[in-house]
Amino acid sequence: MAIKREEKEKWEGVKFENFPFLKEKECKSSIIWVFGGKEYSLFDTSWCGNVYTGRTRFITPKISKREIISRLWDLTLMREKVTQRVKIRDDNNNVIVKCNITERNYFKVEESTSKIPAHYVRVVGGYFKYTLSGRGRDRNFHQIVQNEDYAVIAETSNTCHSGRYGSSASIALAPSPIEVEDEGIE
């Protein structure tokens, strides 16, 4: 449950160039999408793992991904303080419920009154895979943003427990359409 919410930053007239997020939950009037987390990848590879950092939520009106890409939006970075209930067992096998207070960021996506895009958002990423012996079919592929004036507003990465393979992704925001170059071995 949220204790406190505050607006950190807002961008008006945002055009999403892609929207590769996973649907987490459909609510009465909105959808919660997830960027990052366990086994999240932008690519059709099995090289993504369970050890992850940087899981971020996007809350949008209740519409499809196609509609999100076709319209302009106001994108707001929000910070919320929430209580999390954690159940643990003591030495006598009794269940103890502890409440932890944590802070997390999420993005709120709302209809924009702008008629022309002021910002562009694109998700870019990469993946890697190494062989055990160091010989064979190693992979190391990533996308590079070519724009000079862009900012990364969120990042995620994940790996398997051994660290032999994994994937990463970033959300880039720029004042002009985002150009991406592929680099590495696919």
N, C-alpha and C positions, 0 to 999 in steps of 0.2 A: 504494500500500500504506500502511495506517495505521501510524504510528509510535506515536501516543499518543491515547487517547480519554478524555474526562472529561465528567461530567454537570454541566451548568450550572444547569438549573432543571427542576422536575418538578411537574406538575399531575395530581392523581388525580381520578377520576370525571368525565372529559371526555366531553361529548356533541357529536358533529359534526353541525351543522345542514345542511351540504352538504360535498361532497368532490370538487371539480372539478379533480383533479390528473390528470396524464398518466402512464400506466404506462411506466416506463423499462426495467425489467428484472424478470423473474420468476426467483427463485432456488429452491433446494430447499425451503425452509420459509418464505419471505417474498417480498414484492413491494416493489420500490423505485418510489415514485411521485415525480413532479417537479412542483414549484410554481414557475412562472416559466420564463424562458429565451426562446430564439428563437421568435417567432410564438405566444407563449402569450397566450390571451385567455379571459375568462369568457363572452364574448358571441359570437354567430354573426355576426361582422363580419370583413371582410378587412383591418381597420385595425390590424394588429399587425406589428411589424417585427423585423429581425435584430439591431439594436443593443439590448442588454438589460443590466439589472442585477438582482441579487437572486434568483438561482436556488437553490432549497432542496429538499432531498430529504426524503421521508417513508418510513420503513421500517415496514411493517405485516406482520402474519401473512398467510398465503396465503389470503385470502378476497376476496369481491367488494366493490365500493363500497357496494352496498345493505346488506350486512351491517355494514360499518363505520359507516354512518349509524344503523343500528338498535340498536347496542350502546353500552355505556360503556367508556371506555378510560383508561389512564394515559398521558399524553403527556410525554415527556422531551426537553428540548432538550440535544443533545449537541454537543461541540466536539471535532474531531479534527485532528491534525496528520498530513499525508500527504506522500509524495514523489510528484512528478510527473515523468515522463520526457518531455523535449522534444527532438525531433530538429531540428537546424538544419544548414545547409550553410555551409561556410567559403568563402573567396574562390576556392579551387581546386576547388570543387564536391564536397568530401569531407563525408560525413555525420558530424556530431558529436552525441553524445547527452549532454545535460545533465540533471542531477537538481535540481529545485527543491523546496524544502520550503514548503508552504503550509498554512494553517489554514482550516477551513470548518465551518459549523454544519449539523446535520441534526436531524430529529425522529424519535424512536423511539416507536412506538405499540404498547402492550402491553395484554392483557386486564386489566380492572380488577376488584377485589373489591368496589368500591362498588356499592350498589343504587340510589342516587339521584344524579342529576347534581349535581356541585359547580361545574362550569365548562361553558360552552358555547363552541364554536368555529364561526365562520362566515367564509367567504371573500367579500369584497366588492371591487368594482372599478369601473372606468370606461374610457372611451376618448375619443379626440378625432380630428378630421379637419378640416383647414383647406384652403380652396381657394387656388390660386395667386394670384389677383387680389384675394383678400379679400372677394369678392362671391360669392353663390351659397349652396350648401348646406353650410355649416360644421356640424360636430357637436361637442358637448362634453357628454358624459353621464357621471355618476358616482353611485355609491351612497354614502349617508352613514349611519353607525351612529348611532342615536338614544340608545342607552344612555349614561348618564353615567359609569359605572364599568367601562370596558373598557380593554384594553391591546392594542396591535398587536405581535404576536410575530414576524411576517415580512412583508416587502414585496417586490414585484417591479414592474418597468416595462420596456417596450420601445417603440422607435420605428423608423420607417424611417430610412434614412441621411440624407434631407433634413430630417427632423423634422416633416414635414407631417401625419403621423398616427401614432398609437400607442395603447397601452393600459397600464393599471396595475391592480394588485390588492394587497390587504392581507389578512392573517389576523387577525381580531379574536377576543379571548378575554375572556369576561365571566362573572360569577357568576349571571346570569339569562339567559333566552332573548334573543337579539340581535334588535333591531328595526332595520329598514333602510328608509330613504326614498330614492327615486330623485329625482335632480335633473338638469336640463339637457335638451338636445334629443337625442332618440334617433335 
